[in-house]
Amino acid sequence: MTETDSREEGTDSSKPSADESEKASVLIVDDEPRVCEAFELWLQDAYQVVTATGGEEALSKMDDDIDVVLLDRHMPGLSGDEVLSRIREAGYDCRIAMVTAVDPDFDIVDMPFDHYVSKPVDGDTLQRVVDRLLQIERYGDKLSDLYGVSQKLGTLEAEKTRSELAESEKYTDLVERRDTLRREVDDIVASLDPDEINNLFETMAGPDEWTG
């Protein structure tokens, strides 16, 4: 057997296997290597995982194959908020969850993420978040927008008092945005079969998302 034949018969470890290439790709970004390792351990069986321990490294690893980004906010150098902005400005078609110990404030209303997860987080929760983000992608931009707005509202409502919410113009605008999106997606929901509607309700955190 020639050296060329040997190389052809061998496996190129730098390329994903056929099974791996069919998996959704998740980019984990956190400046704590132990966090990246833990998240990768929890997700690697279901997804193709890429990790980065800084903002610049994360941007260098971004490409059109990334489906979901799990992004820490507080990092030295390029912050998670800046990475989020640059990913959106670059036009990558991916879902982004902020996974962070930073307590959410009204500034999240203007941030273009899809889900906000407060640390500490366990593996089951992390996998549910990734699954939901991948599922909502199936239903188009309007439902993806509604999901993101609903997640922001839920995050703020869990963190802020009623008086703080009532006094916030940003919160009021977000509620109005959610109600507008609900009306706009009524036709989409009406066109789905019962199984798809049930799946959508589960993804959107339950049928209560659709009641006023």
Secondary structure, 3 states (H helix, E strand, C coil): CCHHHHHHHCCCCCCCCHHHHHCCEEEEECCCHHHHHHHHHHHCCCCEEEEECCHHHHHHHCCCCCCEEEECCCCCCCCHHHHHHHHHHHCCCCEEEEEECCCCCHHHHHCCCCEEEECCCCHHHHHHHHHHHHHHHHHCHHHHHHHHHHHHHHHHHHHCCHHHHHCCHHHHHHHHHHHHHHHHHHHHHHCCCHHHHHHHHHHCCCHHHHCC
